């Protein structure tokens, strides 16, 4: 009987990833990339695929906002995942995932949990260990991005529980870090409406993060932001000032915007920049090396939608100076939305994975293959 139960469990939790559906393959034909680049579907059947983390032996862990955490694996190295595992179900918007030393960390709204020795137990995941469970429980901007920094600490954020407001608790609108065991929680910076993407610049080691601007000030105001955190007591302006120089009509009275940290790059308004990575691989041409690749999730209430693409923010001497499209086509000329890029992950061979929470797929981008 135990053997039968084990086989049934394996069948339920370790399913071959379904071949890309014809509808999803049709989307690929609409996407535009620079000459020499190729894109295909790496994994399908991953509802609301959000942040990704790379584990051992090519396992890719995937968070979502629909309660599940997944793992997919390309065992034969052909660029398509053959196996799909359900690591956890019915969690509270488990958007963020990070991996280190055999353990998978998952960020829910109210807590961070950890699955130990997960790579050896994909088909039979262990019960999670609670790392930290004192975050606010607000769902509005409560989903979290999660990374392990160069200092071996967990980095995450708590968004504002609103479109625009001035919460009393200092943890709202903040960038945070803690030890991997959940101890020594620090608020690194405040005045951040909602960041769901950050990475460390490879020359300076500085942390750059995206911030999604407030709604209902118009189609083109305020710009979304790319910010740079330095080890000082920084406040990035929310809710008093936006994008460095735009006083909020409700909360900005009497505030001097120049006193707050301004963004180092201003995106177009409402494009919703989310996951981002500095490219350090050797597969792409040299002009992409150390450049920032940003998933722009796309506007949700702009009169004419914009975003819905992956862009390159060009860096020189540790600072951004230009922005250009890398992958486009998810937004058609008629305004039809075909997909929504969400996160970016670099694989050891220098190819890129891009998650799409609208289609529930992960794309793989290669060069010259």
C-alpha positions in Angstrom: 0.0 0.0 0.0 2.8 2.4 0.9 4.4 1.7 -2.5 1.1 2.5 -4.3 0.7 5.7 -2.4 4.3 6.8 -3.2 3.7 6.1 -6.9 0.5 8.1 -6.9 2.2 11.0 -5.2 5.0 10.9 -7.8 2.4 10.9 -10.6 0.6 14.0 -9.1 3.7 16.1 -8.2 6.1 15.1 -11.0 4.3 15.6 -14.3 6.0 16.1 -17.7 5.6 19.7 -18.6 3.0 19.8 -21.4 4.2 20.8 -24.8 3.6 24.5 -25.5 0.0 24.9 -26.6 -0.7 26.1 -30.2 -2.0 29.4 -28.7 1.2 30.0 -26.9 3.3 29.0 -29.9 1.4 31.6 -31.9 2.4 34.3 -29.5 6.1 33.5 -30.1 5.6 34.4 -33.8 4.5 37.9 -32.8 7.5 38.6 -30.7 10.4 40.8 -32.0 14.0 40.5 -30.9 17.3 41.9 -32.2 18.9 40.0 -35.1 20.6 36.8 -34.0 18.4 36.2 -30.9 15.9 33.3 -30.7 13.0 32.7 -28.3 11.1 29.6 -27.5 8.9 28.3 -24.6 11.0 26.6 -21.9 8.1 25.6 -19.7 4.3 25.7 -20.0 1.4 25.0 -17.7 2.7 27.2 -14.9 -0.3 29.3 -14.0 0.6 32.9 -13.0 4.4 32.2 -13.2 6.1 35.1 -11.4 9.6 35.3 -9.8 12.1 32.6 -10.7 15.2 31.2 -8.8 17.9 28.8 -10.1 18.6 25.8 -8.0 21.1 22.9 -8.4 21.2 20.6 -11.5 19.3 23.1 -13.6 16.1 23.1 -11.5 14.2 26.4 -11.8 11.8 27.3 -9.0 8.8 29.5 -9.8 6.6 31.5 -7.5 3.1 32.7 -8.3 0.2 34.7 -7.0 -2.2 31.8 -7.2 -1.0 29.9 -4.2 1.4 27.4 -5.9 5.2 27.2 -6.0 6.6 25.1 -8.9 9.9 23.5 -9.9 10.8 22.7 -13.5 13.8 20.9 -14.9 15.5 20.5 -18.2 17.4 17.3 -17.6 18.5 16.6 -21.1 19.7 20.1 -21.8 17.7 20.7 -25.0 16.3 24.0 -23.8 12.8 22.7 -22.8 11.8 21.5 -19.3 10.6 18.0 -19.2 9.5 17.8 -15.6 7.1 20.0 -13.6 6.8 19.6 -9.8 4.4 21.3 -7.4 6.4 22.2 -4.4 3.6 23.9 -2.4 0.0 24.7 -2.8 -2.6 27.1 -1.2 0.1 29.6 0.0 -0.7 33.3 0.5 0.5 34.9 -2.8 3.9 33.2 -2.8 5.4 35.6 -5.4 9.0 35.5 -4.2 11.5 32.6 -4.4 15.2 32.4 -3.7 17.6 29.5 -3.4 20.8 28.9 -1.5 22.7 25.9 -0.1 20.0 23.3 -0.9 17.2 25.4 0.5 14.3 27.1 -1.2 13.0 30.3 0.4 9.5 31.5 -0.4 8.0 34.9 0.4 4.3 35.0 1.1 2.5 38.2 2.1 2.9 37.7 5.9 6.0 35.5 6.1 9.1 33.8 4.6 9.3 30.1 4.7 12.1 27.6 3.8 12.1 24.2 2.2 15.3 22.3 3.1 17.1 19.8 0.9 14.4 20.5 -1.7 16.5 19.4 -4.7 16.5 15.8 -3.4 12.7 15.9 -2.6 11.1 17.6 -5.6 8.5 14.8 -5.9 7.9 14.7 -2.1 8.6 18.2 -0.7 9.3 18.5 3.0 7.1 20.6 5.3 8.4 24.2 5.3 10.2 25.9 8.2 9.1 29.4 9.1 11.9 31.9 8.7 10.0 35.1 9.6 6.3 35.6 10.1 5.7 39.2 11.3 5.1 41.0 8.0 1.8 42.9 7.6 -1.1 40.9 6.2 -2.3 43.5 3.7 -2.8 42.0 0.2 -2.6 45.4 -1.5 1.1 45.5 -2.7 1.7 42.7 -0.2 3.3 40.2 -2.6 7.0 40.2 -2.3 10.2 39.9 -4.4 12.9 37.9 -2.7 16.7 37.7 -3.3 19.8 36.6 -1.4 22.3 39.3 -1.6 26.1 39.3 -2.0 26.3 39.6 1.8 24.3 36.3 2.1 21.3 38.0 3.6 17.6 37.8 2.5 16.4 41.0 0.8 12.7 41.8 0.3 10.3 44.7 0.5 6.9 45.7 2.0 4.8 47.8 -0.4 2.3 50.5 0.5 -1.1 49.1 1.4 -2.9 51.5 -1.0 -2.6 53.4 -4.3 -1.3 56.4 -2.3 -1.4 56.9 1.5 0.9 57.7 4.4 0.9 54.6 6.7 2.0 55.1 10.3 4.0 51.9 10.6 7.5 52.4 9.2 7.7 49.0 7.7 5.2 50.0 4.9 6.9 51.3 1.7 10.3 49.9 2.8 13.2 47.9 1.5 14.3 45.2 4.0 16.9 42.7 4.7 17.5 40.0 7.4 19.8 37.1 8.1 18.8 33.9 6.4 17.6 32.5 9.7 15.1 35.4 10.0 17.1 37.3 12.6 18.2 41.0 12.6 15.5 42.5 10.4 16.7 45.9 9.0 14.8 48.6 7.2 17.3 49.8 4.6 15.2 52.5 2.9 11.7 54.0 2.9 9.4 56.0 0.7 9.1 53.1 -1.8 5.6 52.5 -3.1 6.0 49.0 -4.5 9.2 47.3 -5.6 8.9 43.8 -7.1 12.3 43.6 -8.7 15.9 44.4 -7.8 19.5 43.3 -8.5 23.1 44.3 -7.8 25.2 46.1 -10.3 28.3 44.1 -11.1 31.0 46.8 -11.0 29.9 48.8 -7.9 28.0 46.1 -6.1 25.2 48.7 -5.5 21.6 47.5 -5.2 19.2 48.9 -7.9 15.5 48.4 -7.6 12.4 49.2 -9.6 9.5 51.1 -8.1 6.0 51.3 -9.5 4.5 54.8 -9.4 1.1 55.7 -8.1 -2.1 55.7 -10.3 -4.8 58.2 -11.1 -2.6 61.3 -11.9 -2.9 60.8 -15.6 -1.6 58.7 -18.5 2.0 60.0 -18.3 2.5 61.0 -14.6 4.3 59.9 -12.6 7.2 58.0 -14.3 8.0 54.6 -12.9 11.4 54.5 -11.3 14.7 52.8 -11.2 16.4 53.7 -7.9 19.8 53.0 -6.4 20.2 52.1 -2.8 23.4 53.2 -1.0 24.1 52.4 2.7 22.6 55.7 4.0 19.3 56.5 5.6 17.5 57.1 2.3 13.8 58.1 1.7 12.7 57.9 -1.9 9.7 60.2 -1.6 6.5 58.2 -1.5 3.8 59.4 -0.8 5.0 63.0 -0.7 7.0 63.2 -4.0 7.1 61.0 -7.1 10.0 60.4 -9.5 12.1 63.0 -7.6 10.3 66.2 -8.6 6.5 65.7 -8.7 4.7 66.7 -5.5 1.7 64.6 -4.7 -1.5 66.6 -4.8 -2.8 65.1 -1.6 0.3 64.4 0.5 3.0 66.7 -1.0 1.9 70.1 0.5 4.8 71.6 2.4 7.3 69.0 1.2 10.5 69.8 -0.7 11.1 67.1 -3.2 14.8 67.8 -3.6 15.3 66.5 0.0 14.3 62.9 -1.1 16.4 60.5 -3.1 15.6 60.9 -6.8 15.5 58.0 -9.2 18.6 57.3 -11.3 16.3 56.4 -14.3 12.8 57.4 -15.1 10.8 54.9 -17.1 7.6 55.7 -18.9 4.6 56.0 -16.6 2.6 52.9 -15.7 4.7 50.4 -17.6 5.2 48.5 -14.3 8.8 47.5 -14.3 9.2 44.2 -12.3 11.9 41.6 -12.4 15.4 42.7 -13.5 18.9 41.3 -13.9 22.3 42.6 -14.9 23.5 40.4 -17.7 26.8 38.7 -16.8 26.8 35.8 -19.3 29.0 35.2 -22.3 26.4 34.0 -24.8 25.1 37.4 -25.9 27.1 39.9 -27.8 29.5 42.1 -25.7 27.2 45.1 -25.9 24.8 43.3 -23.5 27.4 42.5 -20.9 26.6 44.2 -17.5 23.5 45.8 -18.9 20.2 45.8 -17.0 17.4 43.6 -18.5 14.0 44.7 -17.2 10.6 43.0 -17.5 7.9 45.6 -18.1 4.6 44.0 -17.0 2.5 46.7 -18.7 -0.1 49.3 -17.7 -3.5 48.2 -16.3 -5.6 51.4 -16.5 -3.9 53.7 -19.0 -6.2 55.0 -21.7 -3.7 53.6 -24.3 -1.7 50.6 -22.8 2.1 50.7 -22.8 4.8 48.5 -21.5 4.3 44.7 -22.1 7.9 44.2 -23.2 11.4 43.5 -22.0 13.8 46.4 -22.2 17.6 47.0 -21.8 18.6 49.9 -19.5 22.1 50.7 -20.7 24.7 51.3 -18.0 28.1 53.1 -18.2 30.4 53.3 -15.2 27.8 52.0 -12.9 25.0 54.4 -13.9 22.1 54.2 -16.4 22.1 56.5 -19.5 19.8 55.0 -22.1 16.9 52.5 -22.6 16.0 50.5 -25.6 13.6 47.6 -26.4 14.9 44.1 -26.3 11.8 41.9 -26.7 8.4 43.4 -27.9 5.2 42.2 -29.5 3.2 41.2 -26.5 1.2 44.4 -27.1 -0.1 44.5 -30.6 -0.6 47.7 -32.7 -4.3 47.4 -32.0 -3.8 47.4 -28.2 -4.4 43.6 -27.8 -2.3 42.1 -24.9 -0.8 38.7 -25.8 1.3 38.3 -22.6 2.9 40.0 -19.6 6.6 39.5 -18.9 7.3 39.4 -15.2 10.8 38.2 -14.2 14.2 37.6 -15.7 16.7 34.8 -14.8 20.0 34.1 -16.3 21.1 30.5 -16.8 24.7 29.2 -16.5 25.0 29.0 -20.3 24.2 32.7 -20.6 20.7 32.2 -22.0 17.8 34.0 -20.3 14.5 32.9 -18.9 11.5 35.2 -18.8 8.4 34.4 -17.0 4.9 35.4 -18.3 2.2 35.4 -15.6 -0.6 36.0 -18.1 0.1 33.0 -20.2 1.6 30.9 -17.4 4.8 30.1 -19.4 8.5 30.6 -19.2 10.4 31.7 -22.3 14.1 30.9 -23.1 16.1 33.5 -25.0 19.3 32.4 -26.8 21.7 34.0 -29.2 23.1 32.4 -32.3 21.6 28.9 -31.7 
